[in-house]
Amino acid sequence: AKVFSFLHEIGHIINMDSVENEQVYYNNFKNRIYNSYHEAFKTYRNIPTESLADKTAIDLMIKYNCEIYSIMNEVTLSVAKSEIDFWNEF
């Protein structure tokens, strides 16, 4: 979760200029009344800047999974790749 959160914030930086009227989306989100926490969460995730940041985080996790695994587990890239390959066998 920490890695995703970090990469999500990187996604905001990468996509900073790609969404117009970001403030309008946030204001609409804040001013709406929701029937449940789930509905509010889902609506928030669909704000264009949030969904772009999510997508960027996911794309980075897929593209750099071995490097991320290596850093998070304090192992070399070759060990990370070996362990990832082992778990992918199942």
N, C-alpha and C positions, 0 to 999 in steps of 0.2 A: 504494500500500500504506500509506503514511503517513497519507493522508486517511482511508482505511478504518479504520485502527487508532485514530486520534483519535476518529472518529465512533462506533466500537465502544465506546470508553470512555465517551463521552457517553451511549450506549445503556444502559450499566450504571447511570448516574445516573438517567436517566429511568425505568428499570424497577426501581429499587432495592427497592420494596416489593411488587412484583407476584409474586414467587416465594417460596413457603414452603419451609422445610427446605433452603435452599441449601447449608448446610454438609454435609448428608447426601449430596447429589449429589457434592460435591467429595471427600468422604472415600471414597465408593464408587469414584470415578474413581482416586484416588491409591492405593488398596489393591488394585486389580485388576491382574492380570498380563495383558499384551497380547501377541498373536502378532506384531504388527508396529507400526511407527511410524504407519502409515496407520490402523490400527484404533484406536490410542490417540488420534490426532488427531480422527478421526471421532466417537469416543465423547465426547471433550472438547467438541467443537462442539455435541453434542446435549444437554449440560447445559442445563437451562432458562434460566438466567441468561445463558449464553453464546449460545445460539441467539436469545434475545430481543435481546441487544446486537447480534448480527450483523444481525438483521432491521431493527432501528432504524437501523443504519449504512447499510444498503442503501436503506431508505426515504428517509433524508435525502439520500443521494447522488442518488437519482432526482428527488426534489422540488427540490433546490437545485443541480442539476448545473451550471447556468450560473453561479451565484454561486461555486461551488467552483472551476470552471474559471477564472473571472476572478481569483480570489485566487491560485491556484496558478501561473498564468501571468502575473500582474501586468499584466492588461489590463482595460479597462473592460468593463462588462456588455454593452454593445452589440457590442464587438469579440468578446467571448466567445460571444455568441449567434450572430453571423455565422460564426465559425469552427466552432461546433458544427453549425450548419445545413449548412455546406459538407461536413463529414465525414459527416453523416447522409444525404447524397445517394448515397453509395456502397453 
